C-alpha cells in the first residue's frame, strides 16, 4: 500500500456505495496497513466491497488480501 495515493479515499468510497458505516479507522504511519471497524452485520459485505475496489492491486500483489478479525 506504500505509495498508493488515495487508498483511504477508495476504501471509504467503496463502503459508501454499499451503505456501510465505518465506526473506526486507524492507519499506520508507515502506510503499511489500514484497520477499520464496521457493524458485525456488514462485515462480509465490507470485505467484498474492499476486495472488489482493490481487485487489480490484490491480484498484482501491490496490496495484501483483506483480513477480517
Phi and psi in degrees as a GROMACS rama.xvg file:
@    title "Ramachandran Plot"
@    xaxis  label "Phi"
@    yaxis  label "Psi"
@TYPE xy
-58.0515  128.026  UNK-2
87.2814  -6.2082  UNK-3
-82.6561  108.862  UNK-4
-74.9033  136.398  UNK-5
80.6857  19.4051  UNK-6
-60.6417  -51.5208  UNK-7
-61.8908  -40.1274  UNK-8
-59.4259  -43.1618  UNK-9
-66.1869  -38.4835  UNK-10
-62.318  -50.4444  UNK-11
-62.8088  -38.641  UNK-12
-64.578  -43.7408  UNK-13
-61.9958  -42.8334  UNK-14
-71.0005  -36.5392  UNK-15
-62.8811  -40.8861  UNK-16
-59.5166  -27.4317  UNK-17
-97.7073  6.99572  UNK-18
57.6197  42.6995  UNK-19
-103.738  125.736  UNK-20
-83.3958  128.557  UNK-21
-96.0116  120.122  UNK-22
-91.5458  -23.4521  UNK-23
-157.582  141.268  UNK-24
-140.03  138.564  UNK-25
-131.618  145.358  UNK-26
-134.714  129.56  UNK-27
-66.7956  142.612  UNK-28
-63.038  -21.9392  UNK-29
-78.9459  -3.85174  UNK-30
62.9015  23.7512  UNK-31
-91.9908  -16.3463  UNK-32
-154.325  151.328  UNK-33
-129.372  129.708  UNK-34
-117.537  142.83  UNK-35
-145.575  157.51  UNK-36
-116.691  133.636  UNK-37
-129.019  162.14  UNK-38
-57.8116  144.949  UNK-39
-52.6076  -38.1001  UNK-40
-68.7043  -15.6331  UNK-41
-102.475  1.25903  UNK-42
-58.083  -50.5279  UNK-43
-65.2671  -42.2131  UNK-44
-66.424  -36.8899  UNK-45
-65.2544  -44.7379  UNK-46
-58.7839  -47.0844  UNK-47
-62.7484  -41.9341  UNK-48
-65.1669  -42.4813  UNK-49
-68.7009  -42.7308  UNK-50
-62.5148  -36.8599  UNK-51
-68.4112  -41.8234  UNK-52
-61.8687  -36.8948  UNK-53
-108.804  24.2987  UNK-54
-50.52  -51.0055  UNK-55
-64.8115  -44.1616  UNK-56
-66.3242  -36.2994  UNK-57
-67.7877  -44.5405  UNK-58
-59.9316  -41.0026  UNK-59
-84.6523  4.25968  UNK-60
61.7351  30.3812  UNK-61
-83.9773  -32.5536  UNK-62
-125.831  137.461  UNK-63
-70.4534  162.124  UNK-64
-63.9795  155.617  UNK-65
-73.8445  131.893  UNK-66
-112.762  130.591  UNK-67
-109.333  131.056  UNK-68
